[in-house]
Structures are given as structure tokens and as C-alpha cells.
Amino acid sequence: MKLQLRSILIVPFVLQIFAAVGLTGWLSLRNGQRAVNDLATQLRGELAKRIQQTMNTYLETPHLVTKINADALRLGVLNVNDFPSLERYFFSQIQQFNKVSNVALATEQGEYVGVTRQANNSFILEVSDRRTGYNYNTWRVDKQGKRLKQLERVPNYDPRQRDWYKTGAKARKPIWTDIYTYIENQQLAITADRPLYNSQGKLVGIMTADLILSQISDFLRSLQIGETGQAFIMERSGLLVGTSSNEKPFRKHQGKVERLKAWESRDPLTKGTAQYLLKNFADLKQIQGIQQLDFKMGSDRLFLEVLPYKDKFGLDWLIVIVVPEKDFMAHINANTRITILLCFAALVIATMLGIYTSRWISKPILCLVQSAEAMSKGDLDQQVSGGKIAELNTLASAFNQMAIQLNELFHTLEQRVQERTEALRISQERLQLVNKSVNDGIWDWDISTNQVYLAPQWKMMLGYSDSEIPNEFYSWENLVHPDDLPEAKSAIQDHLEGRTENFHIEFRMRHKQGHYLWILSRAKVVVRDNSTGKPIRMVGSHTDISDRKQTDLELQKAKEAADKANQAKSEFLANMSHELRTPLNSILGYAQIMQRSDNLNQHYKGIKVIEQAGNHLLTLINDILDLAKIEARKMELLPKNLHFHSFLFGVVEIAKIRADNKNIVFHFVEVENLPNGVIADEKRLRQVLLNLLGNAIKFTDSGSVTFKVEVLKQQANTSKIRFTIQDTGIGMSPEQLAKIFLPFEQVGSQYRRAEGTGLGLTICSQIVAMMGSKIQVSSQLGVGSIFWFDVDLPLSNEWINTAASSEKGKIINYEGERKKILIVDDKEVNRMVIVEFLKPLGFLIAEAENGREGLTKLAEFAADLIITDIAMPEMNGYEFVREIRQLYPQKLPVIASSASVSQSDQSLAIASGCNDFLEKPIDLEKLLIFLQKYLNLQWIYENKETETQPEQQEIIFPTSEELKTLYKAIKIGDITAVEEEAKRLAQMNSQYQDFRARILSLAAEFDESGIIKLIEFRR
């Protein structure tokens, strides 16, 4: 469809005028509406702030009055039992606070006194106490508060039964009562309650101040809310508190006064607004923040703002402001109509001018069109006239000159075409020679036409002949690996848009045989549009780098394997260091304790600890050796005869102790037909069972662990026996089950991982495999796990068993007050070593398992010195010490004790606030040096002569009377009572310090006969 020039000139001109006029009218209307919205929003916001501020001032007064009165009673200015003084005080006070309608006090004894303001600003005194026989009496009073005339007498009045009293007593804090109606003047009121308590926290009475709410409506009516706008306040239940309309917020119904709900109001604006809120929010309690809304009521649009109003005494109201849009729109609508009429007139005038102008311009242009058509048919001898318009006259001159030049150019064009054709042929021959001489595949992409040239070498690289792949862009897309194609396209796009200087990327392309080759693609945009900068032509090459990629991949895998091995080695060595030092701490600690002791019998438990720690140390070393033997294929089983029941009993006893320590139930299920004797590698079988049982106990925090042994198949010389360990612990996920038998792999929390090396299950699975079986496992996360394995054991008739020994020391006590020491360590055995070493020396000891528990114990115990481990669950030693330095003075000494003994660990401990560092295993002599240094102790040393000849010591003894309690205690063997009595005597008289030290030394060795001899020597 062809358009005439006249139409092209007229139509756009008219459309532009029409668009400008329409846009002007639309913007005028839109801006007017926006101005109305902004004005309405501003008006609502300002009114809401003003109402809120006035409400704050108005509602603060009653609680201020009750607080002043409560403070006066508390300070003794008023006496709750002096009712005449209270009458005068309340009368004076209510005159000062004109917004309060009543001030009163009711006591727990049922007495009541108050002053009420009447509507005519006169006052009534209300009293019910012992003077009135607990009858409610009211008097009219004069301006000085003197009684004039008794108005009313109500018998048996008890204020404690009133709702306002019960509300305050129940709340136990200042609070508003529910809104109620004053019977006398039928106005809404609310009471501020403040309960009063004596020094023992017992309720004395309720102080009250009443507020008439009609003043809120009066204030709302004084506001200018547009021409017809309204404001009202309601509770979340919808009950009106106050309104700017002339309507009262209550009504009479069947002789009773009922409060009015907003949506039941007779005022249409109040009723419609409340109904909209109820419909929009369903429950008014959902309105939590300022809501600025608009809605329609009939044909009128209304602007609405809802502001929640709350205070600390329990008020929860809604302030509602509604303004009709028509209050603002009258002048704006008139201006809009005038604007539309003026725009329409401008449109008509502009259209007429456009028609006239188009006719004047189009006439000479039509002449140019006719001459151009003639030239296109070969008639170049054309001359045209431009008329009276200067621009068209210039165009006609240029047209005539162009006709002359076309004649000259036409004759030279054919010669130039022939020359360029020959040059292009030579260039193509050279390009083909280059493609054949290199291994790279050349490609050339004409972006403007999307034509692609793919060199034969490019196709041969992928196993194709030149004719098998079309020279199209999609050929490259189809051969690139799907995972690499998005990135390659993105790189091309970045280069085309000029974000990268060169195109350089590696991706995979499919070979004809189906496998993929790694290709390095390099290219560059060689031609761009000079005016727009858009790319026109891009040239590049492909290089096969598959061999290099394979080499890089192998190197990366080797590096990752080496890194993983190094990391595993580092983690293993760190774990081993901590695990080896923990049992060494127990062994060396108890060795030093027993070296200092005269009586080894009291350290029998220490011998057991040394034995257990030694066995644990031996187990760790054996785990390492076993793993090495297994990996070197040098481990052998050493079967021997063993009594099967005794063997199982030993395993069960060890496991039961561990379970008892964790307060979990341990079940041993032994089938009756178990063989008495079997041939097995006792060490390896015990190792497997104890490891599986230990894991079950370690990962079970509540519930039980069950160990079951049963015969699956009995033959003449062998029994197939199944060992089953079931727990109700944390369980494992399928992902964890896949890794539990790998070396150094552990599951569970970091706290539980720190308790092992990650080698146990690896070694156990290998040992059971050497026994010709396999450990089976089923587990459910959060429910528990079951491990079992079946072994064929030859029958036998023999069994065997074994036991252990100990030494002494020098310092027996110290002078002065008893010092308190807090020991924080997550290992009980580490704490036990220090406790059993220091307790006999007279120190008072408290223990904690981690830093968080340590802070609690420190607050209760008030320690003089702290010894803390570093690596602990929940709160480690560094965090614990930093908390101490913030909460307690710097003079409180803290000694760090850890199996991590590197210089950096010691530096970190000192930097966190520790005074010194004690390596594990603990050197007890070094510990004594630290205690003496930081606690300024004077040691009491053992005196051999005193021990054998107590009567030769120059000791000041208590009197015979003072020794009676001590003598009775030693006679019945109560060592604890002996120690306490000796300390009491020393506190009573400082001259008895040497006597106390001697008694405590003998008591520490449980030497009852020595104590009796010492006392009888004095008596």
C-alpha cells in the first residue's frame, strides 16, 4: 500500500498535535488527582499525629496521679491508715488535675476513701471505713473540702468486690480497667489502677484515678477534617471510645446503657468506614501498623488512615481518620474541564494549518518524482525547477548535477569491476594454500549474512570430509559438547560486543567416531561498521589440544591425591599427639602423686587409672601398628585356646563400666548353648568387640546398648557364632554408612570425633575379614545402629587370667587459710589426677567439664586459682579465659593445661589471658611451683621424727575439754569429722595451727592410731 506525500505530511502532524493535547489534558487530570492524594495523605498524617499527641497527654494524667500518691505513701508523706489526711490530700489533688474525675484509695481491709468531681465542677467526698461502720457514705463538700451535706449511704460496701479493685490486684502492676459507663451522668469513663505493696511484697490496697472519656469526643469535634471528614477512636472489639460526630458512643436499650460498636453507628461515614475495615481485615487485631487506605462508599471515594494506639498500661485502641475525596476535587474538576476545551480548540486549528502547509510543500516535490522516474528508465537528460521554496530549489539543482555525473560514472564502472574480480581470485588461491600448510582449522564468519566458511582442515580435524559438514553456523553448534556450548556462545557474544579484545576459549567437540576432542578456538572481529561499531566479519582457527588436556588432567589428579595424603597425615599426627598425651597425663600424674605418698593404699584407684590409661595408650599404638601391618599384608591371626564364657565376661565388664559412666542401660544376651572353650585369636577378637561396643556406647546418649552372642550352627568340631551389637544412639545416614570403614573417617559431632582416631572400624573390618567373615551394619539416623558378624570358631577346653602395683612423696600441707582451686577439663581422668594430688594437701577443689560450666562454678565457688584445659566442647579454654578477664580482676591466676604443647599454642594461651602454661602429662612438681608462686604459699614438709615421736614436737595442744569432740570422732573412725574439728580449733585459736597441720597429715594417711596416740599424749 502506497501513501501520498500529502497524507504523510498531514497525518503525523495532526497525530502529534492530538497526542500533545491529549497528554496535556491527561497530565492535568493526573497531577490534580496526585495533588489530592498527597494533600489527603498529609492531612491524615498531621491529624493522626495531633490526635496521638493529645491522647498521650490526656491519658498520662490518671497514671501520673496514682504514681504521685503511691510515692507519697511509700515515702511516708501519707499514711494508708490516716483517712482524714487522705481526704484532704485527695481533695487538694483533684483540684490541680482538672482532667481527672475521681481519685480514691481502697485497702485490703475493705476501707475506701475518694473524691469525685461533678459535672458542675463541685466535689463529693466518698468514705467507707471503721468510722462509718464500713457503710458507703457520700457528702457534698465546699471549696475548702469541708463536709456540707450527706447525700447517700450504702450499707455493707466492700470495695474489694468491685471490678476495678480485682483488675488491679490481679495485674500486680499499674493497669487500665475496662471502659464503663458513669451511672450518674451517663458518660464513658476508664480507671487507672495502681496496686500498692508493703516491704514484704504483700498487697496493701489499690490507688485509682478515673478519667471521663467524653473529653476525647470533644477534642475530635474541635479538629478541622476537611469539609465533611470525620475521626473516631475505637477498641479492637469495635466499641467506640470517642467520635468527632455529634453521636454519643453509647445508647439506651431496654432501659440499659450499652456501648455502641462503630459499624452500628447512625452516622453513615463512621458506619461505612468501620464496615470496610471489618470486611478488609476480618479481625481488627490484625491491624498492627499505620494503614493508609482508600475505598469507595457508594460513588464517593474516601481516604482512610488507621493508627494503632497502645500504651504500657494495657490500652490497645485504633485511631481512624476518614476524608471524602470530594472535599478536595471541586476546583480541580473545573480546571480539568477548561483544559480539555482549550486543547480541543488547539487541535482543530492545528489540523487546518497542517492541510494548507502540506499542499504548498508537496507540489514541487511531485515534479522531482516525475523527473526521477524518467531517469530510471534511461533518460538522463532531465532538468527540474525547485519553485519558490529555497530548500526545494537547492534540491532541484543537486538533482540536475547528479544526472550529469551519472553519465560519466556509468562508463568507468565496468572497467573497475573487472579489476576487482581478478584480485579476489588471487586472494582466494593464497588462502587455500595457507589452510593446507598448517594443522589448524581456519573458519570465517560473515556476521551480517550469517554465512560461515569452514576450511577442509577444520573438518578433517573432527574426522569428516569437506562435503560431510555444511558451511553453516549450526554445524559448529551441533558438534560442541552440550555442557560447553553456553559458555562458548557467551564468550563469542562478549567479543562481538567489544567486552574482550580477543576471542580465546577451550571447549569439547564431537569426533565422527563419537568421542570428544578438546579444541582451542582463537578468533577476532576483523571488520566493524564505522558508524555503529557493530561487528561485520570474524575470523579464527581451531587447534586440537586433547593431548595437552589429558596431561593436565593427570597432573591435577596426582596433585589432589598428594594433597589429600598430606592432609590425612597432618590430621592423623595431630590426633595422635592429643590422644597419646591424654593417657600419658594420667600415668605420669598419678606416678608423681604416689611418689609423694606415704600410704599407697589410698591410691588404689590411681593404680587402676594408670592401668586403664596404659592400656588405652597401648591400644592407640597397636591401632597404628595394626593398620601398618594390614596395609603391608603382614598381620597374622594367632589362635589359642580360651575359655569362651570368661572371655565374654571380661568384654562385658569393660563395656558395662563405660555404659554405667554414661548412665545408659547395658544388656548382655547370652544364649544357653554357647561352647565353653574355643580356639580364636583372643586379642584380635576382643579388639573387634570392644571397638564395636565402645562405638555403640560413645554414640548413645540415652537408651540402651545390647550385646548378643548366639550360636547359628553347631557342628562336631566348630560353632558358627554371631556377635551382635545394637544401640539406640544417633544412628547414621546412608552417606555416612558408605564411609565408616575407610581409614580416618569418623561420624557424629565434632565432640565425639575428638574421642577417637578414625582407625578402629578400618582395623576391625580387616581383622574380621581375616577371620573369614564381614562386619554387617544397618542404621537409621536418629534411631540407632546394629553391627554384627558371624565367625566359625573351632571348639576347645582351656582358659587363663591376670592383675597389678605402686609408691610415696614430701609436702604434706601449707600454712594459712585454705585455698580454693577450680579445675576445668572435659576428661574426668585429668581432673581426677589433680584432685587426688591437691586434696590431701588441704586445698578445696571444684570441678567443671567445659568453659561454660566453669563460669557457673566460678560464680558459686569464688576460686583463688583456676587450672583449665584448652580443647573442650561448648566453650574452649581460650574463650573461657577471655570471659574471666572481662568479669573478674586480673589478679585471679589462671594456668592453662593442655596436651597441645607447641610454642604457638602456649603463646595463644598467654595472649588470651592465662598467667602460665602447664604441659600434659602434668609435672606435679611444676604444678606445686606454680601454686606457690601465684598463691604465695608456705609449704609444710613431712618431719620423720615428728611422725615417729610426736611427743617430742613443740606443739601447743588444745585443752582436754576442747579435745573431747575430736577424740569421739577418731574413736568412731570418722576421718572427715576429725579434719573439720581440727580446722575449727585452729580458727578458734591461731596457736593451734601446728596441731591442726599434724592432725590433717595423719588424717590424710588414715593413721587413726597415730591420731589417738597424739591426743592421749596430751590428755
ABEGO torsion letter per residue (X at the ends): XBBBAAAAAAAAAAAAAAAAAAAAAAAAAAAAAAAAAAAAAAAAAAAAAAAAAAAAAAAAAAAAAAAAAAAAAAAGABBAABAAAAAAAAAAAAAABAABABBBBBBAAGBBBBBBBBAAGBBBBBBBBAAAGGBBBBBBBBAAGBBABBABBBBGBBAAABAAAAAAAAAGBBBBBBBBBBAAAGBBBBBBBBBBBBAAGBBAEBBBBBBBAAAAAAAAAABBBEAABBBBBBBAAGBBABBABABBABBBBGGBBBBBBAAABABAAAAAAAAAAAAAAGBAAABABBBBBBBBBEABBBBBBBBBBBBAAGBBBBBBBBBBAAAAAAAAAAAAAAAAAAAAAAAAAAAAAAAAAAAAAAAAAAAAAAAAAAAAAGBABBBBBAEABAAAAAAAAAAAAAAAAAAAAAAAAAAAAAAAAAAAAAAAAAAAAAAAABABBBBBBBAAAGBBBBBAAAAAAAGBBAAABBBBAAAAAAABBAAAAAAAAAAAAAAAAGABABBBBBBBBBBAAGBBBBBBBBBBBABBBAAAGBBABBBBBBBBAAAAAAAAAAAAAAAAAAAAAAAAAAAAAAAAAAAAAAAAAAAAAAAAAAAABABAAAAAAAAAAAAAAAAAAAAAAAAAAAAAAAAAGABBBBBBBBBAAAAAAAAAAAAAAAAAAAGBBBBBBBBAABBABBBBBAAAAAAAAAAAAAAAAAABABEBBBBBBBBABBBAABBBBBBBBBBABAEBBAAAAAAAABBGBBBEBAAAAAABAGAAAAAAAAAAAAAGBBBBBBBBBGAEBBBBBBBBBBBBABBBBBBBBBBBBABABBBEBBBBBBBBBABAAAAAAAAAAAAAAGBBBBBBABAAAAAAAAAAAGBABBBBBABBBGBBAAAAAAAAAAABBAABBBBBBBABABAAAAAAAAAAGBABBBBOBBBAAAAAAAAAAAAGBBBBBBBAAAAABAAABBBBBBBAAAAAAAAAAAAAGBAAAAAAAAAAAAAABAAAAAAAAAAAAAAAAGBAAAAAAAAAAAX
